[in-house]
Every structure is written in structure tokens, then in C-alpha cells.
């Protein structure tokens, strides 16, 4: 309980995240990802228990949220996905229930795998560049 307050405090303390915060109500964290002053992502407590239960995204860049991921059963995993494709307040349910939770877990694993692969590629590239530098230095000694 109280994760929203903790996350907000940590974001304010981090010099990089602090720059992305947009003034918000006590039950939400608004984040500007592209620097236009409009929130692109919101972390919200929709039921007032202090925990983040909804992630809202502005897909169109118009300052209006239209994609929502909601944790209705309080287990920490989104189980309801909704879309307001026209931006008129008419929300369409794209998915709900355990299938959504499973897909969210799978998406999380895929993201972690890509990050791990990125780290591996970065480490391999750094190693190869270090070896190349050593070979250049050795070649210079022979000249």
C-alpha cells in the first residue's frame, strides 16, 4: 500500500525523472516523455488506496489519454485493457481477465530478454573495440 507516494517521491529525487514530471493531482503521476509540456503517460490510483492500479497512455500526442491498462483485482498485474480510439470518451474494452495478465507477463519477459540481449551486444562490442585498440597499439609499435 502507498506505492504511488513512494514512486512519486523517488521520481522527484532522481534528476533525470524529475524533468519529465508534470504537475498532477495527489492520486496520479503525470509524465511528459517528449518534452512538449503535455503528459504522455499517467500512473494512477483510481480507487484511493494509495497503490498504482492504472497506467494511461496518450497515443495521439494530443494531451488526452486513450489507452488504459488497469489492475481491477489488485494483484499488481493489469487485467483490463481499454481504448478510447476516437478521443470522445467512448471506451472500448480490448481485453480482460487472466488472458490479459498472462500477455502482460509474456510482454514483460520479452522486454527483459531484449534488454539482456542489448547488454550482451554492448559488452561484446566493447570487448571487440578494446581488442581492436590493442591491435592498433601493437601495430604502431612495429612501425
Long-range contacts (C-beta under 8 A, 24 or more apart in sequence): 1-49, 1-50, 1-51, 2-50, 2-51, 3-50, 3-51, 3-52, 4-28, 4-29, 4-43, 4-44, 4-45, 4-50, 4-51, 4-52, 5-50, 7-43, 7-52, 34-61, 36-61, 38-62, 38-63, 39-63, 39-65, 46-70, 60-87, 62-87, 69-104, 72-96, 75-101, 77-101, 77-104, 77-105, 78-104
